[in-house]
Amino acid sequence: MLILESKDFATGLDYAPEQVRRYAQDFGSCRVVVVSNGYCYKAYLRSPENGFSSNPSAYLNIMRPRDRYPLDPENVGGALDLLRWLLRQSLR
């Protein structure tokens, strides 16, 4: 299960991760939450030990896809990582 919180183009994604994590509390089988404003997507993974990560696990900007998240390239995956997580969830 995946939960996606969507905002409009002009809205930043600063508050959306906490909002979607609250939604996921009622769905124990949800392993990935995603926030988006229509062109930027951030995925947050849930680990059994620690819950959802506070930093994105993967990032996709559909206008400028990258291999890594530009703001934290050493720790956060890019477009292909995010798409892999979306596909894994949809194929279950």
Sequence and secondary structure as in RCSB ss.txt:
>XXXX:A:sequence
MLILESKDFATGLDYAPEQVRRYAQDFGSCRVVVVSNGYCYKAYLRSPENGFSSNPSAYLNIMRPRDRYPLDPEN
VGGALDLLRWLLRQSLR
>XXXX:A:secstr
 EEEEE  TTS SSSHHHHHHHHHTT TT  EEEEESSSEEEEEEEETTTEE SS SEEEETTS  SB TTSTTT
 B HHHHHHHHHHHHT 
